[in-house]
Amino acid sequence: MTDLAHAPTPDAAALKTNLRTRLGDGLPPPSTLVGGVILLFWIVCAVFGHLFVPFDPYAEDFLAMLAPPDATHWFGTDTLGRDILSRIVVGSRDILLVAPLATLAGVTAGSFIGLVLGYFDGWVDAIGARLLDALMAFPFIVLVTMTLVALGPSNLTVVLVIGIAYAPLVARTVRTAVRQERERDYVSAARLAGESPIGIMLFEILPNVRETILVELITRLATPSSPSPR
């Protein structure tokens, strides 16, 4: 009799189950939490890494070249005797700075080129597509060498090189998406309404290919890139 008196009603039990479900759905998945912790760790290294690195990341020690990991050098040393752990921690600043800027530059330039080539047909698309093919066929190491000779080693050089390398890849993808969109009825209606080609590209087609551009942005951002040479 006592158990029946204290037993929750069906409505109360359903309410508790619903509450647990809602709370569980509101929590991010474990992979998101782990990824967030890793990202936070590298952000802290990028901002405050110079305060707690065990060694000068640029100091060369020819007596400790290619040393294996030990209690002194946790990650060992490189061919010049520099502490690898210190270089990783300090180098994360360049990675977190260069990678987003280079990706944004490449995706922005590639999206603009893809919009123009995808919207305009004829000689504009033919010449532009051939130029993209030629740029993609150009050896990347030669492009890097030429840019380093012209501008010198710096973060700006790395951003320009990676941006130039990414732009043709993004442009080809965006061009294909734009060519599909330009045949749709809303584009024809915009032409009949007297809207300019720039207005159609920016205000009609671009919002409808933003998912493609976003995928390219995330994909290129996740592609490994090297920090600036020191």
Disulfide bonds with the S-S distance in Angstrom:
none
